[in-house]
Amino acid sequence: MKIHPKCLSVRLPTPLPIHLNCGSRGLPKKLRRVLEEKTIERVGASTPIPVDVRIISATNWDLPSLVEKGKFRKDFFFRINVIPIHLPPLRNRLADIPLLAETFFRKIRLKSDKPVKGISRQAMDVLMRHDWPGNVRELKSAFEYAFVACHDTLILPAHLPQAVLRPGQPVLTEPKRQSFNLREIEKQELIEALKKTGNNQSRAAEVLGVSRVTVYNRMKRYGINTEKVLEIV
């Protein structure tokens, strides 16, 4: 018997339970077998079963630092740290907020079945100013809250959680908004980035926090002509 290919996502506890962190039997034999030999055994059985899975583990802890302090098993760290991917906090990826907002808006609208048509420019500005200590989960929760509080056709700042509206928070960006449409917001941000960088796509990508390929694809998607952008400057 062979398990068909699947993707297994594992979020590491913070910190890991003590039985995974210390002692000669700290890393259970069965877990080590899955990571190294790609086999498992059913409960009560002794015949190994091959598995073809991709294990994706995630944590918000600094594992290399914990390894140095002896608080995280070095052998376990090297078994899972094959292709590390560092994802910056949402406050450092402001260009992602309109895209994530659009995704959450569509998904939650389908579930709620409410006649909410979009998010107001003012509400989007509030989202862009927030520093998002809870990252993407907090943004999603903000939209879930907004759909409960909103009884209009547009999500307004008053429909957002108080934590997002808290006074005195730093203004991280102040992009110009000319539309309630999230795709239009993305387009305007791209145009503004191209203006600031003299139409340099690589530098515009750095400003937006995306790859150059993403900038090129968005320019193609929205029909942005580089010569016209320069004319507007």
N, C-alpha and C positions, 0 to 999 in steps of 0.2 A: 504494500500500500504506500502511496506517495501523496503528500498533501500538495494541492495545486498552488501555484504562485499567488502570494498575497502580500500586501503591505501592512506590517504591524507597527502601529504607532504607540510608543511607550513614553509617558512623561515620568521622569525620575522623581521619586519623593525627595523632599528637601528638609533635612538631609535624609539619606537612605537609612532604612531600619538597621539597627545594630548588627543583626545577623548577616547582613550583606557587607558590613564594613570592617569587621574585625574577626580575629581568630582564624585558625587553620581551616575551619569549615565555613569561613565567612561567605565565600561565593559558592552557593549551592551547586552540587555536581550537575544537577539537571539543567540549571541555567547555563552553566559553562558548556554543557554538551550542545545546547541549542545554538550558542554563539559560535562555537568552534567547529563542531561536527555536523551541524544542521540536522540533528535528529532529536526525536522526542520519544517518550514511552507513555503509553496509556496507564492510567491508575490501575494497579494490580497486575500489570503485564510486564514482561521482561524483554519483549522483542522491540528493538529500535525501529522507529518509523521515520523515513527521510522526509524532511520538510524543505520547501523551496520558498522562502519568505525574505522580505527586505525589512529589516528592523530599523525604525527611525525613533531615536530617543531624544527627548528634549528636557531642558531644565533652565531655570533662570539663575542658577548658582554658578559661581566661578569655579568650575571643577579643577583646573590646573592648580589653583591656589589651595583648594581643599586637599589635593593630592600631596602638595608640599608640606602641608600642616599635619598630614597623617590622618585626616578626617574622611578621606575617600580612598578606597582601595585602588592602588596603582594598576594592578593586573586587570581589574574590571574596567578602569578608565581606558586603557589601551585596547581593550576588546571592543568597546563601543565607539571610540574616537577614530573612526576610519576616514570619513569625509566630513570634517566639521564645517558647519555653516553658521556664521554669526549674523543674527538678525538684529539690527539696531532698534532701539525703542521707537515707538510711533512718533514721539516728539521730534525725532531726527529724520523722519520720513514724511514731512508735511504733504508732499506731492501725492502720497498714497491715500490721504484722507478722503478726497472726493471720490476716488475709485472704490474704496471700502464703503464709504457712505452710500454710494449707489447700489452696491451689492447687498448690503444689509437692508436698505430701504425696499428693494424689490422682493427679497425673501420674506421679510416680515409683513409686507403688504399682502402677499399671497396668502399668508397664514391668517392674518387678521381680518381680511375681507372688508377693510374699511375704505371709504372713498377718498383716501388721501392721495393727492396727485403728485406731490413733490415737497421739496424742502425750500424754505424761503432763503433769500440771500443773506438776511440778518442771522438766521440760524446757522448757515454754513460758515459765516464769519466767526461766530462763537466757537464752532467746532475747530476752526483753524487756529484760534487763539489758545485753546486749552492745551495744557502740557501732557495730558493723558498718562498719568502714573500707572494706570491699569492697562495701558497699551490697547491692543485691538479688542480684547474682551470688554474693556470699559466702553469703547466706542459702540460695540454691538449692544451692550446693555442700555446705553443712552438712547439708541433707536427703539429698543423694546419699550422703554419707559415713555418715549415720545409718542409712540402709537397708542399707548393706553391713555395718555393725557390729551392727545389731539382729537378735537371734534370738528376740525375745520378741513379745508381741502389742502392746506399747506402746513407743514411743520414750522412753528415759530419758535423763537428763543424761549418763550414762556413754557413751551412743551418739553424742554430739556431738563434733565436732573439739576438740582441746586448745586451739586458738586461741580458741574460743568460751567454753571453760571456764577461761580463764587467770585466776589469782588477782589480786585487787587492782583489778579493773575497776570503774568507778563504777556505782552503781545508779541508772539513769535513771528508773525507775518501780517501784512495788511494788504493782500492782493485786491485789485479792483474787480468788482463783480458787476456784470451787466446782464445776468440771466439767472433764473431759478433752476435751469436745466443743468444737471451735474456734468453732462458731457460738454456743454458749452463752457462751464467753469474750467474743465480740464484743458479745453482748447485755448481759452484766454490766458491761462497760466503758461502754456507753452509759448504763445505769442509774446508774452511779457518777458519770459526767460530768453527768447531769441533776441528780443530788442536789447536787453541788458548786456548780452554777450556779443553783440555785433554780428548776430546770425551764425555764431560758432556752435555747431550742434553738440560737440563734445563738452564745451563749457556749459551749454544750456542743460545738458544731461546732469552735470554736477550740481547745478543750481536746483534742479528738480529732484535730485536724489534718485535718478533712474539711469538706465544704460543708454548709450548712444543709439543702439538699435531700437529701443523703445521710443526715443525722440523721433527717429526716422519713420517708424511705423505710425506714430500719432500724426506727424506732418502729412503722411500719405492718406491717413484715414480722414482727416479734416480738410484736406485739400489746401494746405498752407503752402503758399508759394514764397520761397526765400526772398525773391526780388521785391515782392509786395510788402513783406515784413520790413525790409530795409527802407522802403519808401515811407513807411508810417513813422519811423524813428525821427 
